[in-house]
Amino acid sequence: MTDTAGLGTIVEAFDESAVSRKLEECLPKRTGNRTHGSYRLVLTQISSFIYGHDCLDDLEWFRKDPYLNEALDGKVSAPHTMGDFLRDFEDNHIGGTN
């Protein structure tokens, strides 16, 4: 058990919900060798919010947690990648996610 044990359950429940598919449709598209896709990035960001992270650099801690890494299928992005993703949001993406 780790202090992120409940987080995996929350991520899994969200991932299986109808809301997750609607959210995925509203996200900016991320492609490239160093990205895990927009949906995976938003799951990581939601997990970060739930856990109480204060900044993007806190994601480094997630990358080192074996349980969370497993819950996110080993696809925890670097803080720099998350920052790039967040900068991709335009008004239509923000409106859609609300």
C-alpha positions, 0 to 999 in steps of 0.5 A: 500500500502507498499513499496513492492507493485510493487514487488508482481506484478513482482513476479507474472509475473515472476512466470507465465513466461516460464522462471520460469519453465526453471529456476526451472529445474536448481535448486538444490533440497531442501527437508525437514520440514523447506524448501518451495522448491527450486523454492519458495526460488529462488523467494524469492531471486529474490525479495530480489535482486529487492528490493535492499537487501544487505545481507541474514539477510535482508530477516527477513524484508520480513518475516514481510511485510504482502503484500510480505508474501501474494505475496509469499504465506506465504513462505518467508524463514529464512536467515539461510535457504536461506544461506543453499540453496545458498550453495547447488549450484554446477557448473552444477546449476550455469551454468544452471541458466545462 
